[in-house]
Amino acid sequence: MLMPLKRFVYVVGIVIGLGIAGVVPQHATADDAIPTVTPLLPATSAPGVDDAPFEHDLGPSETAIDSTASVTDTLMVALEDYLTIDKASEPFDAIAVFGDTIPVRPAAAATAVYLPMVAGLRQALPGQGEPGPVEPTPPGADVTVVAWPTPSIRAARDSILSYEIRLYNDGRGRASSTTVTVPFDPNQLRLVGSDMDRAAGDWVSEVRPNAVVVTFGALGEQRSRLAYVYFRVNRLLADNTVLNVRPNYRWSDARGTSERSANWAPVVVGGGNENGAYLWMLVQPVTGLPGELRTFYSNRFVPGEVVTTWLNTRSGVMALDVTTTADGLGQVWMDYRPERLAPGSYQLVAYGNKSRRAAVATFVVR
């Protein structure tokens, strides 16, 4: 099938431009639109609605899970940040956007009791032959998808918003393919491009008016891989508009097909870009007496993942036995009484064991 003329001219222009400039895409962090991506858009003025999204080859992106940041690394980085004075002159006011009220915790569901079948009690019925051999169940994959935006807190109007899509396979089987759907509001965001590991079989398999679908090739056990999708923020959006993005995904393995939701990864529109290393988390009350119950809440974890905690103190890290599991929306509620803490400022750090992301909330004992 012949390529449409407009698409052909666009692709040729990109290829020639890359050959002349020798540009290799890099990933900036937070301060503005990704600088090496913007020049690769058509060299006219602002991109128009008919501009086709670019597709770049990220190169090899697969790594062994045990080579990614460990819990200890996360623990020490969070402590170092806690001990460093925050130099931000105008920090983002999350309370003004998301409020300071922790939602009511849902009532615990009734516990179901399952009685396992006792081996050896089943007997053959008259006229029925002995049961044949049972085929062993093949090992399955256990895929987690995590979305992380850059900038992660606040994005400027008409800037580039990047979403890292990272896959983890914590299972003992191979995922033959994984399909990730990233929905977005076309009145807020416009897809402008993607970056992925083409040699691994990763590609944009579908672009819809309100979603982009990325299909990843085979992912082995205990392996991780990533891709990036880029959006341009609508220049007419008001301050504190929330850009809602929560991918959903499915994977196939030797056991069949499974579906799950990723984490919620919202970004707020503002006059400038602001980035942060941690998930948002709320604590109530922020200031209180020793022994006063604190409740910590976040809705940014991966649904169903186990969340463990520790404290950052001025004398170092302090272990906690507060552990919970995120619900179907990625929400967690955690209770803690700082009965033995001296007056001062502390941080509770909550770590998602599947997402490998940490949330941080500061509280004060008076």
N, C-alpha and C positions, 0 to 999 in steps of 0.2 A: 504494500500500500504506500502510495506516495505521501511524503510529509507535506502538510499545508504550507503554502508559500510564506505566510507570515511567520509561522513557527520555524521554518527552515532559515529564513533571513535572521531571525532572532538568535538561533543556535549558532549559526556561522559567525555572527557578530561577537558572541560571547567567546567562542573558540579563538578567533583572531585577536580579540582583546587580551585574552589570557596569554596568548603566545607572545604578544608584543610586550606586555607589562611584566610577564613572569610572576604573576601574583600567585601566592600560595595562601589559601584561607587560614586564618588563625581565629581563636575565640577569645575576644576581649571579655572583661568581667562585667563592669556595671556602669561605667561613667557615661556611655553614650551608645548610639547605634554601633554595631560591630564594624570597626573602621575598614577592614579589608573586604567586607561583604558589600557595602554600599556602592563602591566603584564598579562592581560587577553587574549592577542593574543597568538598564539602558541609559545611554549618556545624554538623554533629553533632560527636561526639568524634573519635576516630581513624577514618580511612577504613576501610570494611569491604571484604570480598572482592567484594561485588556492586557496588561503586561503578564507574560507567562512566568510562573515561579521558576527560579533557577534551581539546578540540582548539581551539587558538588560531591566529589568523592572524598570522604573523610580519611580514607586509608585504613590500615589495620586498627581496629578498636577493641578487639576481644582480649580479655585478660582473665587470668585465674582469679576467682573470688578471694582466695587467701592472700592475693597480692594487693588488694584494695585496702583503703584505710581501715585499721583495726579499731576495736572498741577502745583500746588503750590510747591510740592516737587521738581519737575523738575526745576522750576524757581529758587529755593533757592540753589539747588546743583550747577546749572550752574553759579550762582553768586559767590558762594564760590570758585569754580574752577577758575573763572576769577580773583578773588582777591588774589589767591595764585600764587606765582611765579612758573613758569614751571621749573622743575628741570631736564628735559630730556636733555642729553648732545648732542645727535644726533637725533633731531626730524625728522620724515619722511618728505621728500620733495615731497608733493603732486603735486606741480607745475611741477616737472621734469617728472612725470608720466602722469598726467591728463591735463597739460597745464594751462595757466593763461588767456585763452580767453573764455569769455562767449559766447555761441552759439547765433546766431541770434534768436530773439523771433519770433515765427510764427505769421502770421497775424491773427487777431481775426476772427473767423468764423461768417458768416452771422447769425443774430439772427432770429430764427423761432418764429412766433407769432401763438399761439394756441387759438382758440376761443372755450371756454367751452360751452357745450350744456346747455341751460337754462332749468332748471327743470320745469315741468308743461306744456310745450308747445306741447309735443308729444301727439297726439290724435289717437285713434284707427281708422283704416281704415274700410270702409264698409265691413261687413262680417267677420271682424276680432275680436276676443274676446279681452277683457281687458288683458293687460300684467299681467302675473303671478308674484308672489313674487320673488324678486331678492335675491339669496343666498348671505349672507355676505362674503366678502373676508377674508379668514383666515389670521391671523398675520404671517408675514414671518420673517425669520432670516436675519441678515445683518452681514455676516462673513468677517473679515479682517484677512489676514495672513501676518505676519511680520517675515522676516528672519534676524537673527543677528549673525555674525560670531565671533568666538573667536580663535585666535586674530583677531581684527576687522580692522587693518590697514595693517600690514605686517606679513607674515608667513614665517618661515624658511623652507628651503628645507628639505625633509624627516621628517617633523614634522606633528603632528596631528592638523587638522583644524576642529573645531566644529561649526556646525550651529544650533542655537536655532530656532525652528519653533514654533512661538506662534500664537494662534488663539484667536480672540476676536469676540464675537457675540453681537453686539450693537442693534440687532433687538428685536422685541417683540414676536417672535416666535422661536420655537426650530428647530435647524438644526439636521436632523436625521443622517446625515453622512457628512463628509468633506474629500475630496481626494486632497492631496497636492503632486504635482510632482516637484521634485528638479532636474533640469537638470545640468549636469556638463560635462566638457571635459575630456574624459578618458586619454588623453595624459598629462593632468595636475594633475588630482586628481584620487584617487582610494578609493572607499567606503570600510571602515573597520568596521563599526558598527553603532548601533542605541540604543537609550534609550527612552522609552515612557511608558505611563500609560496604562498598559495592562488591568487592571480591568475596565477601562473606554471604552475598545473596540478599543484602538489604536494599530496599527500594521503595519509592512512593508508589503504591499500587492503586491509589484512587485519590482524587481531589474533588470534594463535594463543595457546594456553596457554603456549608457550615461545618465542615470537618475535613481533616486530612488523614489518610490511612497509610500507615507505614508497615510493610511486611518485612520481617527479619528472617534470614535464612536459619539453618540448623544451629542450635545452641547446645553445646555439650554440658554434661553434669559439672557442677561447681565452676561454671564459667559466667562471665559478665560481658555485655556489649552495650554500645551506646550509639545514638544518632542525635541530630539536632534538626529542629524545624524553626523557621524564622517568620515573624509576623511584623507588620507595620501597624502602629497604634493610630487610630483615627485622630486626626488633628483637631476635630471639633468636640471631642469628649470633655465633659466637665471634670473638675477636680474631684477626687475621691470616688470616681466611677470604678467599680470592681470588675476586673477582667476575669471571668470565671473559666477555668480550664481544669477538667478532670478526665484523663484518658480512661478508656476501658479496653480490654484486650482478651484475646483467646490464644491458646497454643494447642498444638497437636503433638502427641507422643505415642509410645507403644500401647498405652491404655485407652487412647481415644482423644477427645477434645475437651478442654476445660476453659471456663470463662471467669474473669474477675474484673474488679475495678482498681484503678491506681489511686494514688493520693490526690486530694484537692490541692491545687497549686494556684491560688488567686494572686493577682498583682493589682495594685491601686494606681490609678492615673493621677499624675501631678505635674507640677511645673518643671521637675527635674528627675533624674534617675537616682535611685537609692538601692543599695544592695546589702544583703545580710547573709550570714553563714548558717543561721538556725531557723527552724520552724517556729511559727508563732505559737505562744502559749500564754494563758491568762491565769492569774492567781487571785484569790479572794479569801480573807482580806490581805491586802499588800502589807500593811503594818498592823502588828498585834502583839499581845503579851506572850511570854513563853507558855507553852502548853495550849495556846489557842489554836483550834483546828483550822488549817489552811486547806483549801480545795484548789487543785490545779486542773486546768482544762485545755485541751487542744483538739482541733478537728482536722489536722493536717497529716495524720499518719496513714499508712496503708491499711485498708480494712482487714481485720483479723490478725494483725501482727502483735506479738508480745512486746510490751514496752517496759523497760527497766529504768531505774533512776539512781542518781547519786547527788550529793550536795557539793557545791563549791564553797569553800570557806577561806578566810584570809590565811589560814595555816595549812591549806591543802585540800585534798579531796576526801570526802567522808562517805562511806558506803551507806546505802539505805536498803531496806527490805520491802520497799514499795514497788510492786509490780502489778501490771494490769494487761488486758488485751483490748485492742481497738475494736470498736463495733463495726457494723456494716458500712458506716459512713466515715470510718477513720477517726472516730471520736474517742477520747479517753478522759476519765475523771479519776483523779488520784487524791487521796486524803493523807495529810501528814501533820503531826503535832510536834513542833520543835521544842520539846520539853527541856532538853538539856543544853540548849544553845544560849550563849551569852548575848547580851544586846549587840546588835550590829546588822549588817547587810549580808545576805546569803543568796545563793542561786540554786534552784533545783533544776537539774538537767535530766530530761527524759529521752531515752534512746530507743528507736525502733529497730528491732532485731532483724527484720526483713528489709526495710527500706534503707537501713544504715544512715538515717538522718536523725539529728538531735534537735529537741526543742528546749528552750531556756526561759525561765521566769525568775525574776528577782523579787525577794520579799525581805521585810525588815522586822527584826525582833527588838522591841523597846523595853 
